[in-house]
């Protein structure tokens, strides 16, 4: 029997394990997990902290028993310390200090990423937190219960920062967000970022933009965050949420090549440059389907797909990862912001000549009660009229994420603005219009092309 060893038990790891067993049950699959939480939803951590998810065990996609019943051998609370590519072994150490050496025929590395720890003086003070894994969420929850903080500062206004601003607010804290760039959610259009900032303000969240945090001082039980331009603010706790970097410490010593942001280089079969070693998820580069370049996109959806490809190919398959569009969405209080594809800067960097429009309309026929305005920003290539990207902001439960998925489908198939109107979409007055709002938006872009003489 051949041995498939998987290092990591999150999205990429579990997807690769289940796919390998599905296709070849004769493979002995062992998954090494550094903690005691295999296949838990790290994307759900803000909702555990907010108490929307009442028990942390509910974040498990599958229980330990369910995973083992699928045929996966779990080594929980075992940390992989080294790989010997010549002898094809992985050395692990248990929580109690016991060493094990495991033989492999094929190896998949799915070690994920770690939180960026910026060079800020005082960042290790008690009361300063990061959020990446289950133990991080436990630490934040326990601190709130034990110390009853009244206010919090979040450094970083990306996806986690936005989700946690709501989560901590729901726990009764006064929240202040400090962001280096001139808008919250820097990955979306500035106009939508302004609307999100207004949304935060309407929910009691204070936002400071264009601030570079330089130090965190402690004065008794109070933390003081200092930044450029004389910025100074105090709080009872601080969350640092400025992104993540790939965890590649196991692969570098054996010569696995790295690229964008230090992530493992893999081909579209998820193979590294070392024979019989694959990698997937937040520790690897991601092929972008539109730019046709490798980038770094640490997303759960991407990790699941890459893991599935790695698991299939490790047991003899020949599948290729088709590429990512960077499709993502986030709920912020009663709104949802979603994006897919390229923004203008990314489009220019990829060699396109972007043109864009802003559009707003009702999410369904306005005569039916509770219609809500949704806002869209659509980008296309001026030369080919191909849709390159889309961003949507709307009220929760107005199908924002599913509407961005329509654009993702269009991007996947290289649709032009004219072709987008051919979508045969469902309609009933409580849910949409005869022309869905996404088609109305693209038709405005099509009209712009005509006006410009394209």
C-alpha positions in Angstrom: 0.0 0.0 0.0 1.3 3.4 -0.9 1.5 6.3 1.6 0.2 9.8 1.0 1.2 12.2 3.7 -0.5 15.5 4.0 0.9 18.3 6.2 -1.9 20.6 7.3 -5.6 19.9 8.2 -7.4 23.0 6.9 -9.0 23.6 3.5 -6.3 22.4 1.2 -5.3 19.5 3.4 -8.8 18.0 3.9 -9.8 18.6 0.2 -6.7 16.7 -1.0 -7.2 13.9 1.5 -10.8 13.3 0.6 -10.2 13.5 -3.1 -7.3 11.0 -3.0 -9.4 8.5 -1.0 -12.4 9.0 -3.3 -10.4 8.1 -6.3 -8.1 5.4 -4.8 -9.2 4.0 -1.4 -6.1 1.7 -1.5 -3.8 4.7 -0.7 -3.0 5.1 3.0 -3.7 8.8 3.7 -2.2 10.4 6.8 -2.9 14.0 7.7 -0.6 15.8 10.1 -2.3 18.6 12.0 -0.4 20.9 14.4 -3.4 21.6 16.6 -6.5 19.7 17.6 -8.9 21.3 15.1 -8.9 19.5 11.8 -11.2 20.9 9.0 -12.5 23.8 11.1 -13.8 27.0 9.4 -11.2 29.7 10.1 -13.5 31.9 7.9 -16.1 31.6 10.6 -13.9 32.8 13.5 -15.2 36.4 13.6 -18.8 35.0 13.9 -17.7 32.9 16.9 -16.2 36.0 18.5 -19.3 38.0 17.8 -21.4 35.1 19.4 -23.4 34.6 16.2 -21.9 31.1 16.3 -22.7 30.0 19.9 -20.2 27.1 20.2 -16.8 26.8 18.7 -17.4 23.1 17.9 -20.1 24.3 15.4 -17.2 25.6 13.2 -16.1 22.1 12.4 -17.0 21.2 8.8 -16.5 17.6 9.9 -15.8 16.0 13.2 -12.7 14.0 13.9 -14.8 10.8 13.7 -16.3 11.8 10.4 -12.9 12.4 8.9 -11.5 9.1 10.2 -14.6 7.3 8.9 -13.7 8.5 5.4 -10.4 6.6 5.8 -8.0 9.5 6.8 -5.6 8.8 9.5 -5.3 11.9 11.7 -2.1 12.8 13.6 -3.5 15.7 15.8 -1.3 17.9 17.8 1.7 16.8 15.8 3.9 19.3 14.2 6.0 18.4 11.1 9.5 19.6 11.8 11.4 18.5 8.7 11.1 16.8 5.3 13.8 14.5 3.9 13.1 14.5 0.2 15.8 12.0 -0.6 14.6 9.3 1.9 11.0 10.5 1.4 10.2 10.9 5.1 8.6 13.5 7.3 9.6 13.9 10.9 7.0 15.1 13.4 6.9 15.9 17.1 3.9 15.4 19.3 2.6 17.8 22.0 4.3 15.5 24.5 7.6 15.7 22.7 7.5 12.2 21.0 9.2 12.1 17.6 7.8 10.1 14.7 9.3 9.5 11.3 6.8 8.8 8.6 7.5 7.4 5.1 5.7 8.8 2.1 5.3 7.9 -1.5 3.7 11.2 -2.2 3.6 14.3 -0.1 1.2 17.3 -0.1 2.1 20.4 1.8 -0.9 22.5 2.9 0.6 24.5 5.8 -1.4 27.6 5.0 -0.3 31.1 6.0 0.6 33.0 9.2 -0.5 36.5 10.2 1.8 39.4 9.1 3.5 40.7 12.2 4.5 44.2 11.3 7.6 45.9 12.8 5.7 47.9 15.4 7.3 48.5 18.8 5.3 46.9 21.5 3.3 44.6 19.3 3.9 41.7 21.8 2.2 43.5 24.7 -0.6 41.5 26.4 -3.9 42.6 25.0 -2.5 42.8 21.4 -4.0 40.0 19.2 -3.9 38.4 15.8 -6.6 36.3 14.2 -5.7 33.4 12.0 -6.4 30.1 13.7 -8.9 28.6 16.3 -6.5 29.3 19.3 -6.3 32.9 18.3 -10.1 33.2 18.5 -10.1 31.5 21.9 -7.5 34.0 23.2 -9.6 37.0 22.0 -12.9 35.5 23.4 -11.2 34.7 26.8 -9.7 38.1 27.0 -13.1 39.8 26.5 -14.7 37.6 29.1 -12.0 38.0 31.7 -11.1 41.7 31.3 -14.3 43.2 30.0 -12.6 45.7 27.7 -14.7 48.7 26.7 -12.9 49.7 23.5 -10.7 48.2 20.9 -8.4 49.3 18.1 -8.2 47.3 14.8 -5.1 47.9 12.8 -6.0 47.2 9.2 -9.3 47.7 7.2 -9.2 44.7 5.0 -11.7 41.7 5.1 -10.8 40.5 8.6 -10.6 44.0 10.0 -14.1 44.7 8.6 -15.6 41.5 10.0 -14.0 42.0 13.3 -15.1 45.6 13.6 -18.7 44.2 13.6 -17.8 41.2 15.8 -16.2 43.3 18.6 -19.0 45.9 18.3 -21.6 43.2 18.8 -19.7 42.2 22.0 -20.3 45.7 23.3 -16.9 47.3 22.5 -16.4 50.8 21.0 -14.3 50.1 17.9 -11.7 52.2 16.1 -10.2 51.1 12.8 -6.8 52.4 11.8 -5.8 52.0 8.1 -2.6 52.9 6.2 -4.3 53.5 2.9 -6.8 56.4 2.1 -9.8 54.1 2.0 -11.2 51.1 3.9 -11.2 47.8 1.9 -8.3 49.0 -0.3 -8.9 46.2 -2.8 -12.2 47.7 -4.0 -13.0 51.0 -5.8 -12.5 54.1 -3.7 -16.1 55.1 -4.2 -17.4 51.9 -2.7 -14.8 52.2 0.0 -16.3 55.6 1.0 -19.7 54.0 1.2 -18.3 51.3 3.5 -16.7 53.9 5.7 -20.0 55.7 6.0 -21.6 52.3 6.9 -19.1 51.8 9.7 -19.7 55.3 11.0 -23.4 54.7 11.0 -22.8 51.7 13.2 -20.6 53.5 15.7 -17.2 52.6 14.2 -14.5 55.3 14.0 -12.1 55.1 11.1 -8.7 56.8 10.7 -7.1 56.6 7.2 -3.6 57.4 6.0 -2.1 56.3 9.4 1.1 54.3 9.7 1.1 52.7 13.2 4.6 53.1 14.7 4.3 51.8 18.2 2.1 50.4 20.9 2.8 51.5 24.5 1.3 50.1 27.7 0.1 52.4 30.5 -1.3 50.3 33.3 -4.1 48.3 31.7 -4.4 50.7 28.8 -2.7 50.3 25.3 -1.7 53.4 23.5 -1.4 53.2 19.7 0.9 55.8 18.1 1.3 56.6 14.5 2.6 59.2 12.0 1.3 62.8 12.0 1.1 62.8 15.8 -1.6 60.2 15.8 -2.3 58.7 19.3 -5.3 56.8 20.6 -5.8 54.5 23.5 -7.8 51.3 24.0 -8.2 48.2 26.2 -7.3 45.8 23.4 -5.7 45.8 19.9 -6.3 43.5 17.0 -3.6 43.6 14.3 -5.0 42.5 10.9 -2.7 43.6 8.1 -2.7 40.4 6.0 -0.9 37.1 5.9 2.2 35.5 4.5 2.7 32.0 3.3 4.0 29.4 5.8 6.9 27.8 3.8 9.4 27.0 6.5 9.2 23.3 5.9 9.8 23.5 2.2 12.6 26.0 1.9 15.3 23.9 3.6 14.8 21.1 1.0 15.0 23.5 -1.9 11.3 24.0 -2.9 11.3 27.1 -5.1 9.4 30.2 -3.9 8.0 33.2 -5.7 5.4 35.8 -5.1 5.5 36.9 -1.4 7.7 33.9 -0.7 4.9 31.4 -1.6 5.8 28.0 -3.0 6.1 27.9 -6.7 3.8 25.2 -8.2 2.6 24.4 -11.7 -1.0 24.0 -12.5 -0.9 20.4 -11.4 0.2 21.7 -8.0 3.6 20.1 -8.3 6.6 21.7 -6.7 10.1 21.4 -8.2 10.8 18.5 -5.9 9.6 15.1 -7.3 6.5 13.6 -5.5 6.0 16.8 -3.5 2.9 18.8 -4.1 1.6 22.0 -2.4 -1.7 23.8 -2.2 -3.6 26.5 -0.4 -2.4 29.6 1.3 1.3 28.5 1.2 1.5 28.6 -2.7 1.3 31.0 -5.6 -2.0 31.1 -7.5 -2.4 31.2 -11.2 -4.7 34.1 -12.1 -7.1 33.2 -14.9 -7.4 36.7 -16.4 -3.9 38.2 -16.0 -2.2 34.8 -16.9 0.3 35.5 -14.1 1.0 34.0 -10.8 -0.1 36.0 -7.8 -0.9 35.4 -4.1 -4.6 34.9 -3.2 -5.0 33.3 0.2 -8.7 32.4 0.0 -10.5 29.4 1.3 -12.3 28.7 -2.0 -8.9 28.7 -3.8 -7.4 26.4 -1.2 -10.2 23.9 -1.6 -9.8 23.7 -5.4 -6.1 23.5 -5.3 -6.2 20.8 -2.6 -8.6 18.7 -4.7 -6.2 19.0 -7.7 -3.2 18.1 -5.6 -5.0 15.1 -4.0 -6.1 13.7 -7.4 -2.7 14.1 -9.0 -0.8 12.7 -6.0 -2.5 9.3 -6.6 -1.9 9.3 -10.3 -4.2 11.9 -11.9 -3.5 14.5 -14.5 -5.7 17.5 -13.6 -4.8 21.1 -13.8 -5.9 24.0 -11.6 -7.8 26.3 -14.0 -6.9 29.5 -12.1 -8.5 31.9 -9.7 -10.4 35.1 -10.3 -10.0 36.4 -6.7 -13.8 36.1 -6.2 -14.7 37.1 -2.6 -17.4 38.6 -0.5 -17.7 40.0 3.1 -20.7 40.9 5.2 -20.3 44.1 7.2 -23.2 44.8 9.5 -26.3 44.8 7.2 -24.3 45.2 3.9 -22.3 42.9 1.7 -19.3 43.9 -0.5 -18.1 41.5 -3.1 -15.6 41.6 -5.9 -14.2 39.3 -8.7 -11.6 39.7 -11.3 -9.3 42.8 -11.7 -9.6 46.3 -10.6 -8.3 49.1 -12.8 -4.7 49.1 -11.5 -4.5 45.3 -11.8 -5.9 45.4 -15.3 -3.3 48.0 -16.4 -0.6 45.9 -14.8 -1.9 42.9 -16.7 -1.6 44.7 -20.0 -5.2 45.7 -20.6 -6.7 49.1 -21.3 -9.5 49.3 -18.7 -12.7 51.3 -18.9 -15.2 51.3 -16.1 -18.6 52.5 -15.0 -20.5 53.0 -11.8 -24.1 52.0 -11.6 -26.9 51.8 -9.0 -30.4 50.5 -9.1 -32.9 48.6 -7.0 -32.2 44.9 -6.3 -35.8 44.0 -7.4 -38.9 45.7 -8.7 -39.4 48.7 -6.5 -43.2 48.3 -6.3 -42.6 45.1 -4.2 -41.8 45.9 -0.6 -38.3 46.3 0.8 -36.4 46.9 -2.4 -32.9 48.1 -1.7 -30.3 50.0 -3.7 -27.3 48.0 -4.9 -24.1 49.7 -6.2 -21.8 48.3 -8.9 -18.5 49.1 -10.4 -17.8 47.2 -13.6 -14.4 47.1 -15.5 -13.9 46.0 -19.1 -11.1 46.0 -21.6 -11.5 48.9 -24.1 -9.9 47.0 -26.9 -11.8 43.7 -26.8 -14.9 44.7 -24.8 -14.1 41.7 -22.5 -15.4 42.1 -18.9 -12.4 42.1 -16.6 -13.8 42.7 -13.1 -16.8 43.7 -11.0 -17.6 44.9 -7.5 -21.0 45.1 -5.9 -22.2 46.6 -2.6 -25.6 46.0 -1.3 -27.8 45.1 1.6 -27.5 41.7 3.2 -29.9 39.2 1.5 -30.1 41.1 -1.8 -28.1 38.4 -3.5 -24.9 40.4 -3.7 -22.7 37.3 -3.5 -24.7 35.4 -6.0 -24.7 38.3 -8.4 -20.9 38.6 -8.2 -20.9 34.9 -9.0 -22.6 35.7 -12.3 -19.7 38.0 -13.1 -17.2 35.4 -12.0 -18.9 32.9 -14.5 -18.7 35.5 -17.2 -15.0 36.2 -16.5 -14.3 32.5 -16.4 -15.6 32.2 -20.0 -14.1 35.5 -21.3 -17.4 37.1 -21.9 -17.7 40.5 -23.6 -20.2 43.2 -22.5 -22.5 42.3 -25.5 -22.5 38.6 -24.6 -23.4 39.3 -21.0 -26.9 40.5 -22.0 -27.6 37.0 -23.4 -27.6 35.5 -20.0 -31.0 33.8 -19.5 -31.6 34.7 -15.9 -34.6 34.0 -13.7 -37.1 36.8 -12.8 -39.9 37.4 -10.4 -40.7 40.9 -9.0 -39.8 40.1 -5.4 -36.3 39.0 -6.5 -35.2 40.8 -9.6 -36.2 42.7 -12.7 -36.7 41.4 -16.3 -33.2 42.7 -16.9 -31.3 41.7 -13.8 -29.3 44.6 -12.2 -26.0 43.1 -13.2 -27.2 43.1 -16.9 -28.4 46.7 -16.5 -24.9 47.7 -15.3 -23.1 46.0 -18.1 -25.6 47.5 -20.6 -24.5 51.0 -19.3 -20.9 49.9 -20.1 -22.0 48.7 -23.5 -23.6 52.1 -24.1 -20.4 53.8 -23.2 -18.5 51.8 -25.8 -21.0 53.0 -28.4 -20.6 56.5 -27.3 -16.8 56.2 -27.6 -17.2 54.8 -31.1 -15.9 51.3 -30.2 
